Amino acid sequence: MARTDTGGGPAAADRGGRRLPRLLHPVAWWIWALALATAVSRTNNPLLLLLVLAVLGYVVTVRRTEAPWARGFHYYLYLALVVIAIRVLFRAVFGTGITPDDHFLFSLPTVPTPDWYAGIRIGGPVSLEALLSAATEGLRLACMLCCIGAANTLANPKRALRVLPGALYELGVAVTVSISVAPQLVQSVRRVHRARRLRAGRSKGPRALRGIVVPVLEDALERSLRLAAAMDSRGYGRAGSATRASRRVTGALMLLGMCGLCAGAYGLLDATAPRLLGLPAMAVGAVLCLAGLRLGGRRVTRTVYRPDPWRLPEWAVAGCGVLSAVLLFSGAGFDPAELNPSLYPLGWPSLPLVPAAAVLLAGAAGFLAPPPAPPGPAPAEASAPPARRAGSAPRAAARRTEDAL
């Protein structure tokens, strides 16, 4: 019987050529999602943006797991709708006026503003072009949020801690704990609600709130105590052999490096800035940050149980996203104006073939990535004799202890 490769085994396919299910490296999913978000920032074409949402939905549907954090992508879609609605509402209320060529829709009551508030109008006539422009801008921001949501859904945040530099390990643990709070609360509410239904609890609405909140809070407290015990057993928060001078030097290097990166970004974006504020400042900032991370990582010693491998599927998934962003930014084979269609004159935007193919190329990660591991015990463990399963208990306990963080 074929065994399940959870990321640490050497096999990626069985003898028949079928890919075995395993967890993809979390960095591969983050590279894919961030590259796709970078590609989204290049275009304002609503057809391409809707195509990006379709690609994200397809990849998340076919490659998500049954973990608690993998069930929250639809909440990012709700947040995307809220972002679009807020953007349209702000454009309607705080408009910039209407021109004779615009299509008038309706008029809002005008609020008089003082002289020092010149340039901003509250209320007044609203045009169709203004609302469509706000909707497309909000849709672009919504696609970026959904890209980050897809990365959070597909990548295991606990396994992502393994690849962080030692100096950022404590910060990564805090971020991972904060990300895991909402999915764990949702899971606790579902578990309590299921238990109430099995016990024939018929109260609904505000009456059922007391019977749900108290068990959920109790479960959250128990999870917090278990997490604190696991973190304390692993030495979280201990300075180790680092001296006060070492910590000060690390902080100074990181602070100067971040200042250099900010100055370099400003120099690249502002054409009138001196040349030293461009690539040279960014290079110096990057070197200082790397030195700070290197020095700060010496005081953190970690051991990893079953490290996640980086194989051909990881290269393929990350390459799909990067290549999609490169195609959109290169402008090869299409008119760059097609990425940002104009609303004057008002008309239906066209779908450029090369950018659409680039977005569909990012969707190839849905079948290039290995299938996720099914929930429950692996087939090899289920079919093993009792003595063998008993002998694997320490390994299973060690893995559960590691997954507590």
ABEGO torsion letter per residue (X at the ends): XBBBBAGABABABBAAGBBBBBBBBAAAAAAAAAAAAAAAAABABAAAAAAAAAAAAAAAAAABBABAAAAAAAAAAAAAAAAAAAAAAAAAABBAEBBAABBBABBBBBBBBBAAABGBBBEEBBBAAAAAAAAAAAAAAAAAAAAAAAAAAABBAAAAAAABBAAAAAAAAAAAAAAAAAAAAAAAAAAAAAAAAAAGBABBEAAAAAAAAAAAAAAAAAAAAAAAAAAAAAGBGBAEABBAAAAAAAAAAAAAAAAAAAAAAAAAABAABBAAABAAAAAAAAAAAAAAAAAAAAABBBBBBGBBBBBAAAAAAAAAAAAAAAAAAAGBGBBAAAABBBAOBBBBBBBBAAAAAAAAAAAAAAAABBBBBBBEBBAAAAABBAAAAAAAAAAAAAAAAAAAX
